[in-house]
Amino acid sequence: MIDGETISGETPLRVTEIFHSLQGEGIRSGEPSVFVRLAGCPLRCRWCDTKYAWDFGGGTPCRVTELARQVGRWSCRSVVITGGEPLVGADGAPRAGLVDLTRELAAMGRSVTIETSGVCSVPDLACDLMSISPKMSNSTPSQGEAAGRHEQGRIDRKALSRLIESYPCQLKFVVDAPDDLPEIRRLLDELPPVDNDRILLMPQAATREELLAKAPMVTDLCLETGYRFGHRLHVLLWSDRRGV
């Protein structure tokens, strides 16, 4: 639930939802966390499970101080800023207010994870873990105008490199089939080095049944490469339920 308020004198952040749950993905999987889901994303991944957060005009405008107050309702230390695409504003530039939000949360003693596709690099964030999920060709819609825009904008190697070099990070790759692996390896060869235990392969799955069906295939790829298996705990526990 989000409590909106009148905004004056500052650019608000538009928030789709705030909720308390377990981190479902990455090296912090299972950690109790407060999730702040910002509205708006320039990409259109065909398998996206948060399409309701695509609209930059959606959600509720909230001041940084109001967001921090709402996060403070829960005592857990971990805060995850997600989306949509949290780093990017409607104009394609770094999202206004995001640096201030991360600094406010850090001042509260919170550990901040930012979940991003890596299409934009933002300096000076108070970020303990930059969780980067580059969108591979398996994410592109099959047809339509959105497919062309998505394919053109899904990878920004300069932005990815700056994020990797600027923040503690992990790289999460969604795997739909074994033949995704060569593309992932090619991209990694073009980026600054990241330790294998910070590179995660995750099954592409919207439901518990899909997750269990694809997990053995991704397990084999992890054993082949030395990359880490990226669990999707929220899918296992709650399948395709929203707000968890």
Secondary structure, 3 states (H helix, E strand, C coil): CCCCCCCCCCCCEEEEEEEEEECCCCCCCCCEEEEEEECCCCCCCCCCCCHHHCCCCCCEEECHHHHHHHHCCCCCCEEEEECCCCCECCCCCECCCHHHHHHHHHHCCCEEEEEECCCCCCCCCCCCEEEECCCCHHHCCCCCHHHHHHHHHCCCHHHHHHHHHHCCEEEEEEECCHHHHHHHHHHHHCCCCCCHHHEEEEECCCCHHHHHHHHHHHHHHHHHHCCEECCCHHHHHHCCCCCC
